[in-house]
């Protein structure tokens, strides 16, 4: 009798350890066990699903996937990018060449006035073509085109030159 | 043949010189598992063939961004599962048909398929599975055929272990009832 009382006390202690279960756990436990037993029974009879694949399918599958992935990546090799301004030396050399060419161009352009005159003459000539021919004839006939008379200073100067310089000297200096 | 570790595959993939080799190893290790996972969901071999290729192209493109705190195979399974669900949803939308009619269509595909050589009981199990909602079918397949742990299925599907157990048990009960109606007992 005393021992039963001690057992009850001991059981009470077990019950009050603080462990709990989810709500309705014991209601669903039996169903879960039955379902698991049923699944085990299925498994004993049906191990696989009965699906098949064509012969050598997985070898071909691997080749197809590789063709879409690794092989595709190998083909699309990124073009090598070569930097135009890879070094500062090249940059400065190019700038110097540009300045030199520009400078030389300007220099030779200034040293060649004949070219400028030729182009001016060409422009004048072109302008004359644009003027009516009769208008030019009228202008020339009405204008005073006689040679201006020489002044006394010019005559004296001419005499001085002819007196003091020979013809050969004049030819070389001109 | 010794199975190569996932960590080794990832290490080799990170190096551009050994990337192709790593992907080959990955295909050798997972292509069949993923194919069968997809095939059980979409039933038709040609559809499964297209999807498995799409899955591995995605794996190839995204493996760089894979975070190694997850398991590689659960990551690949997740991609495959999403592809299957997207495919089945598109099939429903395209034909504008409810789920039971899609299941019927898949069942007809199964019977007519030249790539199904199961016996009567195997055929009945597949037909029973096709009466289940997609998610229950998915969970049943992963637990029963792929023999994955609930924790792994949880990582793949993003569903709690408790909910997965409940889904599996419901699926088993439905299959048992279907089989009994077909006079098949175990």
Interface residues (C-beta under 8 A of the other chain):
Chain A: X22 X28 X31 X32 X35 X36 X38 X39 X41 X42 X43 X44 X45 X46 X48 X49 X50 X51 X52 X53 X54 X58 X61 X62 X64 X65 X66 X68 X69 X70 X74
Chain B: X19 X20 X23 X24 X27 X28 X31 X32 X35 X36 X39 X40 X43 X45 X49 X52 X53 X56 X57 X60 X115 X116 X117 X118 X119 X121 X122 X123 X125 X126 X143 X144 X145 X162 X165 X166 X168 X169 X170 X172 X173 X175 X176 X186
